[in-house]
Amino acid sequence: MILIHAKMFVNPVKEEEFLAEVQQLISASQEEGGNVSYDLYKDTVEDSAYMMVENWKDLEAVDAHNKSSHFTEFVGKAQNYLIRPLDVKVFNAQQVK
């Protein structure tokens, strides 16, 4: 299982527009075959900071996602909303039982 944490620092002036745009990415990503979960969380300490938490079956699913039109379109628009570079961390995880 692959976990991805993508922290985004959004321009407060464009936060509403960002949230509308990112909803399309979330909905489409959740429909992908290899997706386990794809959720956006607002930081409770840093204003205008968000964390996208993605859970994928495997690296092939991540690769397919990264090539999808909804992902590439969002990435192309992201620079219009972000005030700091995207901070992405990728983890190889196993569920603890």
OpenMM code with the backbone's topology and positions (N, CA, C; nanometers):
from openmm import Vec3, app, unit

residues = "MET ILE LEU ILE HIS ALA LYS MET PHE VAL ASN PRO VAL LYS GLU GLU GLU PHE LEU ALA GLU VAL GLN GLN LEU ILE SER ALA SER GLN GLU GLU GLY GLY ASN VAL SER TYR ASP LEU TYR LYS ASP THR VAL GLU ASP SER ALA TYR MET MET VAL GLU ASN TRP LYS ASP LEU GLU ALA VAL ASP ALA HIS ASN LYS SER SER HIS PHE THR GLU PHE VAL GLY LYS ALA GLN ASN TYR LEU ILE ARG PRO LEU ASP VAL LYS VAL PHE ASN ALA GLN GLN VAL LYS".split()
positions = [
    Vec3(0.0850, -0.1172, 0.0000),
    Vec3(0.0000, 0.0000, 0.0000),
    Vec3(0.0896, 0.1235, 0.0000),
    Vec3(0.0536, 0.2220, -0.0791),
    Vec3(0.1301, 0.3453, -0.0903),
    Vec3(0.0483, 0.4599, -0.0302),
    Vec3(0.1107, 0.5333, 0.0618),
    Vec3(0.0482, 0.6512, 0.1213),
    Vec3(0.1220, 0.7746, 0.0723),
    Vec3(0.0460, 0.8760, 0.0373),
    Vec3(0.1046, 1.0023, -0.0066),
    Vec3(0.0438, 1.1145, 0.0764),
    Vec3(0.1318, 1.1985, 0.1301),
    Vec3(0.0896, 1.3190, 0.2015),
    Vec3(0.1386, 1.4378, 0.1198),
    Vec3(0.0465, 1.5171, 0.0704),
    Vec3(0.0810, 1.6351, -0.0094),
    Vec3(0.0301, 1.7590, 0.0629),
    Vec3(0.1238, 1.8350, 0.1207),
    Vec3(0.0850, 1.9560, 0.1939),
    Vec3(0.0856, 2.0739, 0.0977),
    Vec3(-0.0250, 2.1486, 0.1018),
    Vec3(-0.0426, 2.2624, 0.0135),
    Vec3(-0.0686, 2.3881, 0.0955),
    Vec3(0.0034, 2.4940, 0.0622),
    Vec3(-0.0131, 2.6226, 0.1277),
    Vec3(-0.0802, 2.7158, 0.0274),
    Vec3(-0.2058, 2.7470, 0.0538),
    Vec3(-0.2910, 2.8162, -0.0430),
    Vec3(-0.2953, 2.9664, -0.0150),
    Vec3(-0.2935, 3.0435, -0.1215),
    Vec3(-0.3108, 3.1874, -0.1107),
    Vec3(-0.4494, 3.2128, -0.0510),
    Vec3(-0.4584, 3.2804, 0.0643),
    Vec3(-0.5892, 3.3025, 0.1285),
    Vec3(-0.6906, 3.3724, 0.0387),
    Vec3(-0.6439, 3.4577, -0.0503),
    Vec3(-0.7322, 3.5298, -0.1412),
    Vec3(-0.7976, 3.4341, -0.2413),
    Vec3(-0.7300, 3.3234, -0.2715),
    Vec3(-0.7793, 3.2280, -0.3708),
    Vec3(-0.8267, 3.0966, -0.3082),
    Vec3(-0.8431, 3.0958, -0.1775),
    Vec3(-0.8771, 2.9718, -0.1077),
    Vec3(-1.0113, 2.9137, -0.1522),
    Vec3(-1.1102, 2.9967, -0.1686),
    Vec3(-1.2425, 2.9489, -0.2111),
    Vec3(-1.2360, 2.8879, -0.3520),
    Vec3(-1.1652, 2.9529, -0.4399),
    Vec3(-1.1482, 2.9032, -0.5765),
    Vec3(-1.0702, 2.7701, -0.5750),
    Vec3(-0.9662, 2.7636, -0.4926),
    Vec3(-0.8883, 2.6403, -0.4784),
    Vec3(-0.9767, 2.5247, -0.4320),
    Vec3(-1.0593, 2.5495, -0.3324),
    Vec3(-1.1448, 2.4432, -0.2778),
    Vec3(-1.2439, 2.3919, -0.3826),
    Vec3(-1.2950, 2.4793, -0.4657),
    Vec3(-1.3856, 2.4359, -0.5723),
    Vec3(-1.3098, 2.3510, -0.6749),
    Vec3(-1.1911, 2.3945, -0.7099),
    Vec3(-1.1106, 2.3225, -0.8095),
    Vec3(-1.0639, 2.1869, -0.7571),
    Vec3(-1.0220, 2.1811, -0.6324),
    Vec3(-0.9672, 2.0566, -0.5773),
    Vec3(-1.0766, 1.9511, -0.5575),
    Vec3(-1.2002, 1.9924, -0.5424),
    Vec3(-1.3093, 1.8957, -0.5269),
    Vec3(-1.3239, 1.8072, -0.6504),
    Vec3(-1.2999, 1.8659, -0.7671),
    Vec3(-1.3058, 1.7881, -0.8907),
    Vec3(-1.1960, 1.6819, -0.8918),
    Vec3(-1.0765, 1.7204, -0.8477),
    Vec3(-0.9650, 1.6258, -0.8394),
    Vec3(-0.9967, 1.5135, -0.7410),
    Vec3(-1.0504, 1.5480, -0.6256),
    Vec3(-1.0816, 1.4484, -0.5224),
    Vec3(-1.1844, 1.3487, -0.5752),
    Vec3(-1.2929, 1.3982, -0.6311),
    Vec3(-1.3997, 1.3103, -0.6804),
    Vec3(-1.3494, 1.2146, -0.7873),
    Vec3(-1.2759, 1.2671, -0.8841),
    Vec3(-1.2251, 1.1831, -0.9925),
    Vec3(-1.1221, 1.0827, -0.9419),
    Vec3(-1.0378, 1.1244, -0.8498),
    Vec3(-0.9346, 1.0348, -0.7962),
    Vec3(-0.9952, 0.9219, -0.7151),
    Vec3(-1.0996, 0.9506, -0.6405),
    Vec3(-1.1661, 0.8475, -0.5606),
    Vec3(-1.2304, 0.7402, -0.6474),
    Vec3(-1.2581, 0.7724, -0.7733),
    Vec3(-1.3187, 0.6770, -0.8659),
    Vec3(-1.2168, 0.5864, -0.9335),
    Vec3(-1.0891, 0.6158, -0.9198),
    Vec3(-0.9859, 0.5365, -0.9853),
    Vec3(-0.9788, 0.3967, -0.9235),
    Vec3(-0.9528, 0.2968, -1.0082),
    Vec3(-0.9506, 0.1580, -0.9658),
    Vec3(-0.8534, 0.1264, -0.8544),
    Vec3(-0.7364, 0.1859, -0.8539),
    Vec3(-0.6353, 0.1553, -0.7528),
    Vec3(-0.6410, 0.2424, -0.6294),
    Vec3(-0.7417, 0.3299, -0.6214),
    Vec3(-0.7514, 0.4200, -0.5072),
    Vec3(-0.8216, 0.3550, -0.3893),
    Vec3(-0.7606, 0.3665, -0.2722),
    Vec3(-0.8226, 0.3193, -0.1481),
    Vec3(-0.8915, 0.4367, -0.0785),
    Vec3(-0.8232, 0.5518, -0.0741),
    Vec3(-0.8840, 0.6741, -0.0204),
    Vec3(-0.8074, 0.7951, -0.0720),
    Vec3(-0.8764, 0.9084, -0.0745),
    Vec3(-0.8192, 1.0317, -0.1274),
    Vec3(-0.8941, 1.1453, -0.0596),
    Vec3(-0.8338, 1.2043, 0.0433),
    Vec3(-0.9050, 1.3007, 0.1267),
    Vec3(-0.8212, 1.4254, 0.1522),
    Vec3(-0.8887, 1.5383, 0.1621),
    Vec3(-0.8252, 1.6665, 0.1900),
    Vec3(-0.8594, 1.7095, 0.3319),
    Vec3(-0.7566, 1.7523, 0.4063),
    Vec3(-0.7748, 1.7978, 0.5442),
    Vec3(-0.7179, 1.9375, 0.5593),
    Vec3(-0.7890, 2.0216, 0.6335),
    Vec3(-0.7423, 2.1578, 0.6605),
    Vec3(-0.6588, 2.1565, 0.7872),
    Vec3(-0.5450, 2.2219, 0.7820),
    Vec3(-0.4562, 2.2327, 0.8973),
    Vec3(-0.5236, 2.3173, 1.0054),
    Vec3(-0.5157, 2.2742, 1.1281),
    Vec3(-0.5799, 2.3482, 1.2376),
    Vec3(-0.4869, 2.4508, 1.3010),
    Vec3(-0.3598, 2.4528, 1.2594),
    Vec3(-0.2633, 2.5470, 1.3150),
    Vec3(-0.2246, 2.6529, 1.2122),
    Vec3(-0.1874, 2.6085, 1.0934),
    Vec3(-0.1448, 2.7010, 0.9882),
    Vec3(-0.2631, 2.7418, 0.9018),
    Vec3(-0.2880, 2.8720, 0.8957),
    Vec3(-0.3955, 2.9223, 0.8110),
    Vec3(-0.3666, 2.8896, 0.6646),
    Vec3(-0.4693, 2.8545, 0.5923),
    Vec3(-0.4619, 2.8278, 0.4484),
    Vec3(-0.3703, 2.7126, 0.4113),
    Vec3(-0.3466, 2.6214, 0.5043),
    Vec3(-0.2656, 2.5026, 0.4753),
    Vec3(-0.3576, 2.3804, 0.4732),
    Vec3(-0.3330, 2.2934, 0.3763),
    Vec3(-0.4145, 2.1730, 0.3580),
    Vec3(-0.3227, 2.0531, 0.3373),
    Vec3(-0.3724, 1.9360, 0.3755),
    Vec3(-0.2994, 1.8118, 0.3522),
    Vec3(-0.3888, 1.7163, 0.2740),
    Vec3(-0.3407, 1.6761, 0.1567),
    Vec3(-0.4077, 1.5723, 0.0802),
    Vec3(-0.3469, 1.4404, 0.1260),
    Vec3(-0.4310, 1.3501, 0.1735),
    Vec3(-0.3854, 1.2192, 0.2188),
    Vec3(-0.4410, 1.1165, 0.1213),
    Vec3(-0.3492, 1.0520, 0.0497),
    Vec3(-0.3860, 0.9554, -0.0536),
    Vec3(-0.3413, 0.8161, -0.0121),
    Vec3(-0.4235, 0.7190, -0.0412),
    Vec3(-0.3920, 0.5796, -0.0113),
    Vec3(-0.4187, 0.5008, -0.1390),
    Vec3(-0.3143, 0.4349, -0.1911),
    Vec3(-0.3209, 0.3622, -0.3177),
    Vec3(-0.2838, 0.2162, -0.2975),
    Vec3(-0.3399, 0.1291, -0.3807),
    Vec3(-0.3106, -0.0147, -0.3722),
    Vec3(-0.1633, -0.0443, -0.3951),
    Vec3(-0.1030, 0.0229, -0.4951),
    Vec3(0.0360, -0.0064, -0.5310),
    Vec3(0.0931, 0.1083, -0.6155),
    Vec3(0.2209, 0.0957, -0.6506),
    Vec3(0.2864, 0.2002, -0.7291),
    Vec3(0.2272, 0.2143, -0.8692),
    Vec3(0.1765, 0.1052, -0.9239),
    Vec3(0.1140, 0.1119, -1.0558),
    Vec3(-0.0089, 0.2020, -1.0520),
    Vec3(-0.0841, 0.1941, -0.9434),
    Vec3(-0.2022, 0.2799, -0.9276),
    Vec3(-0.1607, 0.4267, -0.9154),
    Vec3(-0.0532, 0.4520, -0.8435),
    Vec3(-0.0029, 0.5894, -0.8304),
    Vec3(0.0415, 0.6415, -0.9666),
    Vec3(0.1126, 0.5578, -1.0418),
    Vec3(0.1590, 0.5976, -1.1743),
    Vec3(0.0413, 0.6308, -1.2665),
    Vec3(-0.0607, 0.5469, -1.2646),
    Vec3(-0.1797, 0.5727, -1.3469),
    Vec3(-0.2468, 0.7032, -1.3038),
    Vec3(-0.2543, 0.7266, -1.1750),
    Vec3(-0.3143, 0.8501, -1.1226),
    Vec3(-0.2352, 0.9724, -1.1701),
    Vec3(-0.1020, 0.9633, -1.1587),
    Vec3(-0.0176, 1.0760, -1.1972),
    Vec3(-0.0271, 1.1087, -1.3459),
    Vec3(-0.0702, 1.0131, -1.4266),
    Vec3(-0.0867, 1.0349, -1.5706),
    Vec3(-0.2303, 1.0712, -1.6091),
    Vec3(-0.3225, 1.0649, -1.5130),
    Vec3(-0.4642, 1.0908, -1.5426),
    Vec3(-0.4857, 1.2375, -1.5796),
    Vec3(-0.5866, 1.2618, -1.6615),
    Vec3(-0.6148, 1.3993, -1.7044),
    Vec3(-0.6580, 1.4873, -1.5870),
    Vec3(-0.7368, 1.4337, -1.4932),
    Vec3(-0.7814, 1.5175, -1.3811),
    Vec3(-0.6633, 1.5589, -1.2928),
    Vec3(-0.5631, 1.4701, -1.2776),
    Vec3(-0.4464, 1.5050, -1.1967),
    Vec3(-0.3574, 1.6047, -1.2701),
    Vec3(-0.3262, 1.5784, -1.3958),
    Vec3(-0.2367, 1.6676, -1.4693),
    Vec3(-0.2991, 1.8065, -1.4885),
    Vec3(-0.4307, 1.8115, -1.5061),
    Vec3(-0.4982, 1.9415, -1.5179),
    Vec3(-0.4901, 2.0184, -1.3861),
    Vec3(-0.5104, 1.9496, -1.2750),
    Vec3(-0.5026, 2.0174, -1.1457),
    Vec3(-0.3608, 2.0677, -1.1197),
    Vec3(-0.2613, 1.9837, -1.1467),
    Vec3(-0.1221, 2.0236, -1.1253),
    Vec3(-0.0893, 2.1476, -1.2090),
    Vec3(-0.1411, 2.1527, -1.3297),
    Vec3(-0.1193, 2.2683, -1.4161),
    Vec3(-0.1785, 2.3965, -1.3601),
    Vec3(-0.2863, 2.3845, -1.2850),
    Vec3(-0.3531, 2.5017, -1.2267),
    Vec3(-0.3052, 2.5329, -1.0854),
    Vec3(-0.2422, 2.4379, -1.0195),
    Vec3(-0.2063, 2.4518, -0.8776),
    Vec3(-0.1205, 2.5742, -0.8500),
    Vec3(-0.0298, 2.6063, -0.9416),
    Vec3(0.0575, 2.7216, -0.9194),
    Vec3(-0.0213, 2.8516, -0.9046),
    Vec3(-0.1448, 2.8550, -0.9557),
    Vec3(-0.2287, 2.9746, -0.9416),
    Vec3(-0.2797, 2.9922, -0.7990),
    Vec3(-0.2782, 2.8857, -0.7203),
    Vec3(-0.3354, 2.8885, -0.5863),
    Vec3(-0.2326, 2.8805, -0.4742),
    Vec3(-0.1189, 2.8213, -0.5013),
    Vec3(-0.0221, 2.7943, -0.3949),
    Vec3(0.0753, 2.9095, -0.3754),
    Vec3(0.1093, 2.9340, -0.2484),
    Vec3(0.2040, 3.0415, -0.2167),
    Vec3(0.3402, 2.9864, -0.1752),
    Vec3(0.3485, 2.8556, -0.1577),
    Vec3(0.4746, 2.7884, -0.1263),
    Vec3(0.4797, 2.6600, -0.2083),
    Vec3(0.5990, 2.6066, -0.2277),
    Vec3(0.6084, 2.4810, -0.3035),
    Vec3(0.5303, 2.3679, -0.2362),
    Vec3(0.4756, 2.2832, -0.3158),
    Vec3(0.4058, 2.1647, -0.2693),
    Vec3(0.5045, 2.0770, -0.1934),
    Vec3(0.4648, 2.0256, -0.0782),
    Vec3(0.5499, 1.9385, 0.0036),
    Vec3(0.4896, 1.7981, -0.0007),
    Vec3(0.5523, 1.7086, -0.0779),
    Vec3(0.4974, 1.5743, -0.0986),
    Vec3(0.5887, 1.4701, -0.0348),
    Vec3(0.5269, 1.3808, 0.0424),
    Vec3(0.5982, 1.2682, 0.1021),
    Vec3(0.5260, 1.1403, 0.0630),
    Vec3(0.6031, 1.0396, 0.0201),
    Vec3(0.5469, 0.9119, -0.0235),
    Vec3(0.5984, 0.8029, 0.0693),
    Vec3(0.5053, 0.7162, 0.1141),
    Vec3(0.5399, 0.6096, 0.2093),
    Vec3(0.4927, 0.4752, 0.1556),
    Vec3(0.5714, 0.3733, 0.1813),
    Vec3(0.5324, 0.2360, 0.1541),
    Vec3(0.4809, 0.1814, 0.2877),
    Vec3(0.3536, 0.1470, 0.2960),
    Vec3(0.2932, 0.1129, 0.4249),
    Vec3(0.2232, -0.0227, 0.4218),
    Vec3(0.2119, -0.0789, 0.5398),
    Vec3(0.1348, -0.2001, 0.5593),
    Vec3(0.0418, -0.1781, 0.6770),
    Vec3(-0.0770, -0.2284, 0.6667),
    Vec3(-0.1718, -0.2136, 0.7754),
    Vec3(-0.1299, -0.3021, 0.8935),
    Vec3(-0.1333, -0.2441, 1.0127),
    Vec3(-0.1015, -0.3177, 1.1347),
    Vec3(-0.2304, -0.3746, 1.1894),
    Vec3(-0.2296, -0.5048, 1.2158),
    Vec3(-0.3510, -0.5677, 1.2669),
    Vec3(-0.3374, -0.6056, 1.4114),
] * unit.nanometer
topology = app.Topology()
chain = topology.addChain("A")
for resn in residues:
    res = topology.addResidue(resn, chain)
    for name in ("N", "CA", "C"):
        topology.addAtom(name, app.Element.getBySymbol(name[0]), res)
